[in-house]
């Protein structure tokens, strides 16, 4: 009996792959094989997992692992994040270092992925060699998202302008200001003034906008891009903000244009 179920499941997985899909849910399996018990189906999925043909990801969602990925024991996250969040019925986008790498701003292969979600939080997803971090953002961005084609469909990612703002706002999640500034130098080549102006209409903290403008202007000498932020802030009431929030703020000069307390010396890799 178990061998029959196992064979049927393997045949079903081959059919899924033949249709260009690398994922399925327990709901799909139960609908396909209504005469078999949930226990029998789960047992055989565990066997397939031990053979490194499938991997359980979250809440009844599985991915199929083709031969070319079996040495990694899991698909690259960008190949299953979109169907996972469609299955969960939640908005998402790939951001921070993950998005920066897709825009060509990365010096090394990142072993961690970053996915922005809304509440409630989700614990990190961990596999051998891969970790997916879920970053909660209370206000989903209205502007600045892009769809990027993958082997299995499309994935939502932050465009370079939104990625830049997120990197500054969530700098502690990605290695601090030095790393962020190095990434911004590379990312700025893809940033477009008109798109940045649009992205600034999202709900973003003014302090993050000030810090990004300061880094682009003073540290990276990207005047064309930083001038967009300067024009935007000209209409806002801004206050003094430390460049680095978690260290001493007193006794340092304040940049007159950006109202940034220069309490940290940024060092980049370029």
KEKE-3310 file (N, C-alpha, C; in steps of 0.2 Angstrom, whole numbers, plus 5000, padded with zeros to 4 digits):
npx = (5004:5009:5020:5013:5007:5018:5024:5014:5014:5027:5025:5016:5023:5032:5024:5020:5032:5034:5024:5030:5031:5037:5033:5020:5006:5000:4986:4984:4989:4980:4968:4971:4973:4961:4957:4967:4974:4977:4988:4995:4999:5007:5017:5023:5028:5038:5047:5050:5056:5067:5074:5078:5070:5059:5055:5049:5042:5034:5019:5011:5016:5026:5041:5048:5063:5073:5086:5097:5098:5099:5110:5111:5100:5088:5078:5084:5078:5072:5065:5054:5048:5037:5026:5024:5020:5008:5001:5000:4992:4997:5004:5020:5038:5054:5068:5081:5097:5095:5087:5096:5107:5101:5100:5112:5121:5131:5145:5147:5141:5126:5121:5109:5092:5081:5064:5051:5037:5019:5011:5005:5021:5033:5043:5061:5065:5074:5087:5099:5113:5105:5096:5080:5075:5061:5055:5046:5035:5025:5018:5014:5023:5017:5023:5037:5040:5045:5042:5051:5058:5059:5065:5054:5043:5037:5044:5041:5050:5060:5062:5078:5077:5068:5074:5086:5082:5076:5088:5095:5086:5084:5097:5104:5101:5108:5121:5126:5131:5143:5143:5131:5133:5142:5135:5125:5133:5135:5122:5116:5119:5109:5098:5084:5080:5066:5059:5063:5058:5045:5044:5047:5035:5029:5025:5037:5050:5056:5069:5076:5075:5083:5095:5098:5099:5110:5120:5121:5124:5135:5144:5145:5144:5134:5125:5115:5105:5104:5099:5085:5080:5083:5075:5063:5063:5063:5051:5047:5046:5060:5071:5086:5095:5104:5118:5122:5112:5113:5124:5134:5128:5130:5140:5145:5147:5134:5127:5122:5113:5106:5103:5110:5117:5134:5140:5147:5160:5159:5165:5169:5170:5175)
npy = (4994:5006:5008:5009:5021:5029:5028:5034:5047:5051:5050:5060:5071:5072:5075:5088:5095:5094:5103:5115:5119:5120:5117:5113:5110:5103:5103:5102:5089:5081:5084:5078:5064:5058:5046:5042:5042:5056:5054:5044:5050:5061:5053:5047:5058:5062:5052:5055:5067:5063:5057:5068:5074:5082:5096:5102:5118:5128:5128:5117:5119:5114:5112:5106:5097:5098:5088:5096:5104:5096:5095:5106:5104:5112:5123:5139:5153:5163:5156:5151:5159:5168:5159:5154:5164:5168:5156:5158:5169:5182:5199:5203:5207:5205:5211:5223:5216:5206:5211:5221:5214:5208:5219:5221:5226:5220:5212:5199:5182:5181:5172:5174:5178:5192:5196:5207:5209:5210:5212:5197:5193:5182:5168:5166:5156:5142:5133:5121:5130:5141:5155:5163:5178:5187:5202:5214:5226:5239:5247:5244:5247:5259:5263:5259:5245:5231:5218:5204:5192:5175:5158:5150:5159:5174:5187:5198:5212:5225:5240:5249:5262:5261:5250:5256:5266:5257:5250:5260:5262:5250:5247:5240:5227:5223:5224:5237:5255:5256:5245:5247:5260:5257:5248:5257:5265:5257:5254:5266:5269:5263:5270:5281:5298:5302:5291:5289:5301:5297:5286:5292:5296:5286:5279:5284:5285:5301:5303:5292:5296:5308:5303:5295:5305:5312:5303:5300:5313:5319:5309:5300:5308:5310:5320:5322:5313:5315:5328:5326:5321:5332:5342:5337:5336:5349:5354:5349:5349:5346:5338:5338:5324:5310:5303:5290:5280:5273:5277:5289:5306:5319:5334:5334:5340:5347:5344:5357:5357:5344:5342:5332:5325:5323:5310:5299:5291:5287:5273:5266:5252:5256)
npz = (5000:5005:4996:4984:4986:4987:4974:4966:4971:4967:4953:4952:4956:4945:4935:4939:4938:4924:4920:4923:4936:4953:4965:4978:4988:5003:5003:4989:4987:4994:4988:4975:4979:4986:4991:5000:5016:5027:5035:5028:5017:5022:5028:5016:5010:5019:5016:5003:5006:5013:5003:4997:4987:4989:4999:5014:5017:5024:5034:5027:5014:5001:4992:4976:4972:4960:4951:4948:4959:4970:4977:4985:4993:4994:4985:4977:4986:4978:4969:4974:4983:4979:4975:4987:4995:4989:4991:5005:5005:5007:5006:4999:4997:4990:4997:5003:5005:4996:4986:4982:4977:4966:4958:4955:4964:4974:4983:4986:4987:4995:5009:5016:5014:5012:5015:5014:5024:5030:5046:5053:5061:5054:5058:5055:5040:5039:5031:5026:5023:5019:5024:5027:5030:5038:5036:5045:5040:5043:5035:5019:5004:4992:4980:4970:4968:4959:4946:4944:4932:4934:4934:4937:4936:4941:4953:4967:4969:4977:4969:4964:4970:4981:4987:4991:5001:5010:5014:5021:5032:5038:5042:5053:5051:5041:5042:5045:5043:5035:5026:5020:5014:5004:4996:4992:4984:4972:4969:4966:4953:4946:4950:4947:4945:4944:4947:4960:4966:4966:4974:4986:4990:4997:5014:5024:5036:5040:5045:5040:5026:5027:5031:5020:5009:5014:5014:5000:4995:5002:5006:4995:4984:4974:4967:4958:4961:4975:4975:4972:4984:4992:4988:4990:5005:5007:5008:5020:5038:5046:5058:5069:5066:5071:5062:5065:5075:5087:5095:5104:5103:5106:5105:5092:5075:5065:5049:5038:5028:5028:5041:5048:5062:5063:5068:5066:5056:5040:5031:5016:5003:4991)
capx = (5000:5014:5024:5009:5006:5025:5024:5009:5017:5033:5023:5012:5028:5035:5019:5020:5038:5033:5020:5034:5030:5042:5030:5014:5003:4996:4979:4984:4990:4974:4963:4973:4973:4957:4956:4972:4973:4982:4994:4999:5002:5013:5023:5027:5031:5044:5051:5053:5061:5074:5078:5080:5066:5055:5057:5044:5044:5030:5012:5009:5019:5032:5045:5051:5070:5076:5092:5102:5098:5099:5116:5109:5094:5083:5078:5085:5072:5068:5061:5048:5045:5031:5021:5023:5016:5002:4998:4999:4988:5000:5009:5027:5043:5061:5071:5088:5103:5093:5086:5102:5111:5097:5101:5120:5125:5133:5151:5148:5135:5122:5118:5103:5087:5076:5058:5047:5030:5016:5010:5009:5028:5035:5050:5065:5065:5081:5089:5106:5116:5101:5091:5076:5073:5055:5055:5039:5034:5018:5015:5016:5024:5013:5027:5044:5040:5045:5042:5057:5057:5063:5065:5047:5038:5040:5045:5041:5057:5060:5067:5084:5076:5065:5080:5091:5079:5076:5094:5096:5081:5086:5104:5107:5099:5112:5129:5128:5132:5148:5141:5125:5135:5146:5130:5122:5137:5134:5115:5115:5120:5103:5093:5082:5077:5059:5057:5065:5053:5038:5045:5047:5028:5027:5026:5044:5052:5060:5076:5079:5076:5088:5102:5100:5101:5116:5125:5122:5127:5141:5149:5145:5144:5129:5122:5108:5100:5102:5095:5078:5078:5084:5069:5057:5063:5063:5044:5045:5049:5064:5074:5092:5095:5111:5119:5121:5107:5115:5130:5134:5126:5132:5147:5147:5144:5127:5127:5117:5108:5103:5102:5112:5123:5139:5143:5151:5164:5158:5171:5166:5175:5177)
capy = (5000:5012:5008:5012:5029:5032:5028:5039:5053:5052:5052:5067:5077:5073:5079:5095:5098:5094:5109:5121:5121:5117:5118:5110:5111:5097:5103:5099:5082:5078:5084:5073:5058:5059:5040:5040:5046:5062:5051:5040:5055:5064:5048:5046:5065:5062:5048:5059:5072:5060:5056:5075:5076:5087:5100:5106:5125:5131:5127:5113:5121:5110:5113:5100:5099:5095:5085:5101:5108:5092:5095:5111:5102:5117:5128:5146:5156:5167:5152:5148:5164:5171:5154:5153:5170:5167:5151:5161:5175:5188:5203:5202:5208:5203:5218:5224:5213:5201:5215:5224:5209:5207:5225:5221:5229:5215:5210:5192:5179:5182:5166:5175:5182:5196:5197:5211:5206:5214:5208:5195:5191:5175:5166:5164:5150:5140:5126:5120:5135:5146:5158:5168:5183:5190:5209:5216:5233:5241:5251:5241:5253:5260:5264:5257:5238:5228:5211:5201:5185:5169:5151:5147:5164:5181:5188:5205:5215:5232:5243:5252:5267:5258:5246:5261:5268:5251:5248:5265:5262:5244:5246:5236:5221:5221:5225:5244:5260:5256:5241:5250:5265:5253:5245:5263:5268:5253:5254:5273:5268:5261:5274:5286:5303:5302:5285:5291:5306:5293:5282:5296:5297:5281:5281:5282:5290:5307:5302:5288:5300:5313:5299:5293:5311:5314:5298:5301:5319:5321:5303:5297:5314:5308:5326:5322:5309:5318:5334:5325:5321:5339:5346:5334:5338:5357:5356:5346:5351:5341:5340:5335:5317:5307:5298:5283:5281:5269:5279:5296:5311:5326:5336:5333:5345:5346:5346:5362:5355:5338:5342:5326:5325:5319:5307:5293:5292:5281:5270:5262:5248:5258)
capz = (5000:5005:4990:4979:4987:4985:4967:4964:4973:4962:4946:4952:4956:4938:4931:4941:4935:4917:4919:4924:4943:4957:4972:4979:4995:5006:5000:4982:4987:4997:4982:4970:4981:4991:4994:5005:5023:5028:5038:5023:5012:5025:5028:5010:5008:5023:5013:4998:5009:5015:4997:4994:4981:4991:5005:5017:5019:5029:5034:5022:5007:4999:4985:4973:4971:4954:4952:4948:4965:4976:4982:4990:4997:4993:4979:4979:4988:4973:4964:4978:4988:4976:4976:4995:4998:4986:4995:5012:5004:5010:5001:5001:4992:4991:4998:5006:5002:4991:4980:4980:4973:4959:4954:4953:4970:4979:4982:4988:4987:5001:5011:5019:5010:5015:5013:5018:5025:5035:5052:5059:5060:5053:5060:5049:5037:5039:5028:5026:5019:5017:5029:5024:5036:5036:5040:5046:5038:5045:5029:5012:4999:4986:4974:4970:4968:4952:4945:4941:4930:4937:4931:4938:4935:4943:4960:4968:4972:4978:4964:4967:4974:4987:4991:4995:5007:5015:5017:5026:5037:5041:5042:5057:5049:5035:5043:5047:5038:5030:5021:5017:5009:4999:4992:4989:4978:4967:4968:4963:4946:4943:4953:4943:4949:4943:4951:4967:4968:4967:4980:4992:4992:5002:5021:5026:5041:5038:5047:5035:5020:5028:5031:5013:5006:5016:5011:4993:4993:5006:5006:4988:4979:4969:4967:4954:4965:4982:4974:4973:4991:4995:4986:4994:5012:5008:5010:5026:5044:5048:5064:5069:5067:5071:5057:5068:5080:5093:5098:5107:5098:5108:5103:5085:5070:5061:5042:5038:5023:5029:5048:5051:5067:5060:5074:5063:5050:5036:5027:5011:5000:4984)
cpx = (5004:5018:5020:5008:5012:5025:5020:5011:5022:5030:5019:5018:5031:5030:5019:5026:5037:5029:5024:5034:5035:5039:5023:5012:5000:4989:4979:4985:4983:4969:4965:4972:4968:4955:4961:4972:4979:4989:4998:5002:5008:5019:5027:5030:5038:5049:5055:5058:5068:5078:5080:5077:5061:5057:5051:5046:5040:5022:5009:5011:5025:5035:5048:5058:5072:5083:5098:5103:5098:5105:5115:5103:5088:5083:5081:5079:5068:5064:5055:5044:5038:5025:5019:5019:5009:4998:4996:4993:4990:5004:5016:5032:5050:5065:5078:5093:5101:5091:5092:5106:5107:5098:5108:5124:5126:5140:5152:5141:5132:5119:5111:5099:5083:5070:5054:5040:5026:5014:5005:5016:5028:5042:5054:5064:5072:5082:5096:5109:5112:5097:5087:5073:5066:5055:5048:5039:5027:5014:5018:5017:5019:5017:5034:5045:5041:5044:5048:5056:5062:5062:5057:5042:5041:5040:5044:5047:5056:5065:5073:5082:5073:5070:5084:5088:5078:5082:5096:5092:5082:5093:5107:5105:5104:5119:5131:5129:5137:5146:5135:5128:5139:5140:5126:5126:5136:5126:5113:5115:5113:5097:5091:5078:5070:5056:5058:5060:5046:5039:5045:5040:5025:5028:5033:5046:5057:5067:5079:5080:5082:5095:5103:5102:5108:5122:5126:5125:5134:5146:5150:5146:5140:5124:5115:5103:5098:5098:5087:5076:5078:5077:5063:5057:5062:5056:5042:5049:5053:5068:5081:5092:5103:5112:5119:5118:5109:5121:5129:5132:5128:5139:5150:5144:5138:5128:5121:5111:5103:5101:5104:5118:5128:5143:5146:5154:5163:5164:5168:5172:5177:5182)
cpy = (5006:5013:5011:5019:5032:5033:5033:5046:5055:5054:5059:5072:5077:5077:5086:5099:5099:5101:5115:5123:5117:5117:5115:5111:5104:5097:5100:5092:5078:5078:5079:5066:5057:5052:5038:5045:5051:5059:5047:5045:5059:5059:5047:5053:5065:5058:5051:5064:5069:5058:5062:5076:5081:5090:5103:5113:5128:5129:5123:5114:5117:5113:5106:5102:5095:5092:5091:5105:5103:5092:5101:5109:5106:5121:5135:5149:5160:5163:5149:5153:5167:5165:5153:5158:5170:5162:5154:5167:5181:5192:5202:5206:5207:5210:5217:5220:5209:5205:5219:5220:5208:5214:5226:5225:5224:5213:5202:5189:5179:5175:5167:5180:5186:5197:5201:5209:5211:5210:5203:5193:5184:5173:5165:5157:5148:5133:5126:5125:5141:5148:5163:5172:5187:5197:5212:5224:5235:5244:5248:5247:5253:5260:5261:5249:5236:5221:5209:5194:5181:5163:5149:5153:5171:5182:5195:5207:5222:5235:5247:5257:5265:5254:5251:5264:5263:5250:5253:5264:5256:5242:5241:5228:5218:5223:5232:5248:5259:5251:5244:5256:5262:5251:5251:5265:5264:5254:5261:5273:5266:5265:5279:5291:5303:5297:5286:5296:5302:5289:5286:5297:5291:5283:5279:5287:5295:5306:5297:5292:5305:5309:5297:5299:5313:5310:5299:5307:5320:5315:5300:5302:5312:5314:5325:5318:5312:5324:5332:5324:5328:5343:5343:5336:5346:5359:5353:5350:5346:5343:5336:5328:5314:5302:5291:5284:5278:5271:5287:5301:5318:5327:5335:5339:5343:5348:5351:5360:5349:5337:5335:5327:5320:5315:5300:5294:5286:5279:5265:5257:5250:5264)
cpz = (5000:4999:4984:4979:4985:4978:4964:4965:4968:4955:4946:4952:4949:4934:4932:4938:4927:4915:4921:4932:4947:4964:4972:4986:4997:5003:4993:4982:4989:4991:4977:4972:4987:4995:4999:5011:5023:5030:5033:5018:5015:5026:5022:5008:5013:5019:5007:5000:5010:5009:4993:4988:4982:4997:5008:5019:5024:5028:5028:5015:5006:4992:4983:4971:4965:4955:4952:4955:4971:4980:4987:4995:4997:4987:4981:4981:4983:4968:4968:4982:4985:4977:4983:4997:4995:4989:5002:5011:5007:5005:5004:4996:4994:4992:5001:5002:4996:4985:4977:4975:4966:4955:4953:4958:4975:4977:4983:4988:4994:5003:5015:5014:5014:5012:5017:5018:5029:5041:5050:5057:5058:5055:5054:5047:5036:5036:5028:5021:5017:5023:5026:5030:5033:5040:5039:5044:5039:5039:5022:5007:4993:4979:4975:4970:4960:4952:4941:4939:4933:4933:4931:4938:4937:4951:4961:4972:4973:4972:4967:4971:4981:4991:4994:5001:5012:5018:5022:5033:5041:5041:5046:5055:5044:5036:5044:5041:5033:5024:5017:5012:5003:4994:4988:4983:4972:4964:4964:4956:4942:4946:4948:4947:4949:4947:4959:4970:4970:4973:4986:4994:4997:5009:5023:5031:5038:5039:5042:5028:5021:5028:5024:5009:5008:5014:5004:4991:4996:5005:4999:4982:4973:4969:4964:4958:4971:4981:4975:4980:4994:4994:4989:5001:5013:5010:5017:5032:5047:5054:5064:5070:5067:5065:5059:5074:5087:5096:5100:5101:5100:5106:5096:5080:5067:5054:5041:5033:5025:5037:5051:5056:5064:5065:5072:5057:5046:5032:5022:5008:4993:4985)
residu = (UNK:UNK:UNK:UNK:UNK:UNK:UNK:UNK:UNK:UNK:UNK:UNK:UNK:UNK:UNK:UNK:UNK:UNK:UNK:UNK:UNK:UNK:UNK:UNK:UNK:UNK:UNK:UNK:UNK:UNK:UNK:UNK:UNK:UNK:UNK:UNK:UNK:UNK:UNK:UNK:UNK:UNK:UNK:UNK:UNK:UNK:UNK:UNK:UNK:UNK:UNK:UNK:UNK:UNK:UNK:UNK:UNK:UNK:UNK:UNK:UNK:UNK:UNK:UNK:UNK:UNK:UNK:UNK:UNK:UNK:UNK:UNK:UNK:UNK:UNK:UNK:UNK:UNK:UNK:UNK:UNK:UNK:UNK:UNK:UNK:UNK:UNK:UNK:UNK:UNK:UNK:UNK:UNK:UNK:UNK:UNK:UNK:UNK:UNK:UNK:UNK:UNK:UNK:UNK:UNK:UNK:UNK:UNK:UNK:UNK:UNK:UNK:UNK:UNK:UNK:UNK:UNK:UNK:UNK:UNK:UNK:UNK:UNK:UNK:UNK:UNK:UNK:UNK:UNK:UNK:UNK:UNK:UNK:UNK:UNK:UNK:UNK:UNK:UNK:UNK:UNK:UNK:UNK:UNK:UNK:UNK:UNK:UNK:UNK:UNK:UNK:UNK:UNK:UNK:UNK:UNK:UNK:UNK:UNK:UNK:UNK:UNK:UNK:UNK:UNK:UNK:UNK:UNK:UNK:UNK:UNK:UNK:UNK:UNK:UNK:UNK:UNK:UNK:UNK:UNK:UNK:UNK:UNK:UNK:UNK:UNK:UNK:UNK:UNK:UNK:UNK:UNK:UNK:UNK:UNK:UNK:UNK:UNK:UNK:UNK:UNK:UNK:UNK:UNK:UNK:UNK:UNK:UNK:UNK:UNK:UNK:UNK:UNK:UNK:UNK:UNK:UNK:UNK:UNK:UNK:UNK:UNK:UNK:UNK:UNK:UNK:UNK:UNK:UNK:UNK:UNK:UNK:UNK:UNK:UNK:UNK:UNK:UNK:UNK:UNK:UNK:UNK:UNK:UNK:UNK:UNK:UNK:UNK:UNK:UNK:UNK:UNK:UNK:UNK:UNK:UNK:UNK:UNK:UNK:UNK:UNK:UNK:UNK:UNK:UNK:UNK:UNK:UNK:UNK:UNK)
# end
